[in-house]
Amino acid sequence: MQAGGGWFVPWTMGVQKFAVALPMGGVVPLVPPLLAALPPAPPPLRLIAPPLQHQTQSGRKGEKDNGKNCILSCEKRKADDSDINKDLKKAKLETKALKAKRPGFTDDRYNETSYYIENGLRKVYPYYFTFTTFTKGRWVGEKILDVFAREFRAHPAAEYERCIRAGTLTVNYDRVDPDYRLKHNDLLANVVHRHETPVLASPLRIIHVDEELLVLDKPCSLPVHPCGRYRHNTVVFILAKEYNLKNLRTIHRLDRLTSGLLLFGRSPKKARQMEHQIRNRQVQKEYVCRVDGEFPEDEIECLEPIEVVSYKIGVCKVSPKGKDCSTVFKRLGFNTRTNTSVVLCRPKTGRMHQIRVHLQYLGYPVVNDPLYNHPVFGPLRGKGGDTGGKTDEHLVRDLIAIHNAENWLGVDAADDDLLFSKPASDDKVGEDECDTGPASRESSPRLESPAPGLTPSTVMTPTLASPSSAAEAPMDVPTQPSPVASPSLNEDSNDAKSDKVTVATQTGCSPAVIASATTAGATGGATGTVANAGSSTGNDALTPDPHCYECRVRYRDPRPRDLVMYLHAWKYKGPGWEYETELPQWASVDWEEPESS
């Protein structure tokens, strides 16, 4: 660069070699004056630049080499990625194949057992069922027997070893040795003799049905979909088995003990539309309940936030750390003789157990709420958030320890840790009346039964016939009126006595038949069948499994009052639609509970 007849080099550029190309292709070196003033240094400075043409060719050659190296590197990287993708694809295909073996929600599942009616209860004949789960990371490399003995303490290690050797506890539906070490993606399947909990034999009243929507009046005591001790005794199974209404999609849910309005989508589009309206608070919901005490006459809006104390057992409380909630309450009447009030509830949000928790906080809990109207919450039963000074951990421990909590606790089959006959103390609460649930989905359980190729005849010696639906139960199935404390489910099934009685609400088997089946099993010739339901001969009693602990226990039927909670979903109103049910008898202000119940 020239300035005032002289040359200078900007300091930021440093001293460099310069060359200027002439039009004819020659090159004239340029030396700035700053370099010229310096003393000459041997050898003399010569600035030589190669011809531009050669420089261009060399650059192109370098570019080609670099391009070639880049291509080779990319091809190698693609090959490595391809190998990884192949491995991932193989693992996914293997997992998919195993999942494909897991039985679907088909007619075979609906027909694996049937109902019978006894003492006003809908009961399910015991049946064989396969619980499945994939190997957890912490189990990999361990022996299958060690894992079951440690993780699933419902039975002793000797019982699990017997199941493994008998082929009822399998890996990838293949029989293995007790010393087999678990691997990633191993599918564990355990065949059990399943007993379900009785429910009230109340009918499902269909309010509206078309090609896109089903609206019904759900009776209390009935879960919406399979969970824990309930599978066939659920709304979706009864609708499929007795009303031929299948492939329903849940829009919202009601708690097992809550009765009232329940909506199902019969198409994915309608289910998503309705659920979107509920999530965006476009649906006005009205519930009716009966509470303890004289509820104030003025309308009350409770805005207390609600926090989940334990997701495992599904217990909530009012807490500043909770989520915002709003419920409006209006008294409909007060019964001075029973000191109870009938209250209209309008929840504006949909938190878990929202209505019940807010009523507990206000000091007017639902009359027969087995959870939030219980002294476990302290002398005031949770009024004003007072739990008697208990910490959350203390409260949860006390709740789990209460045996009469079987009215509201039930193992959730979605919990992999509870898939293999986990003790009842680890039960989990069902969903609440205000819980809209996850996005539209099939009302199908995630875990199904039985495994391919495993039938009652191939798994265990006793077999179960399929009596006609809702037929009268055999007359010889006994019920025990005297309440006795429940035996622990953790004790060794081999030591269980057939004369034990429990107040747990399970479907049991006749002790006489158990004794005969056990004797036959000891001689290797136990083969039992259930005759057509409705006959009354002694041989028609429920057929037991000699290895099933629950078959050794005589169960007392629950009282109707144990299966009812005075909370009812009455009206739902959304954009362009509105549905309501008839009110239950207890919703009348002058109603009094019969002594016989």
Helices and strands as residue ranges (DSSP letters): E 2-3, E 6-7, E 18-21, E 27-30, H 33-36, H 52-101, H 107-110, E 115-118, E 121-124, E 127-134, G 137-139, H 144-151, H 157-166, E 169-171, E 187-194, E 199-200, E 205-209, E 213-218, H 235-242, E 249-250, E 259-265, H 268-279, E 284-292, E 300-302, E 306-310, E 315-318, E 327-335, E 340-347, H 354-362, G 375-377, G 383-385, H 392-401, G 403-407, E 409-410, G 416-418, G 424-426, E 428-429, E 441-442, H 456-459, E 471-472, G 493-495, E 501-502, H 511-523, G 538-540, G 550-552, E 554-555, G 560-563, E 567-574, E 577-580, G 585-587
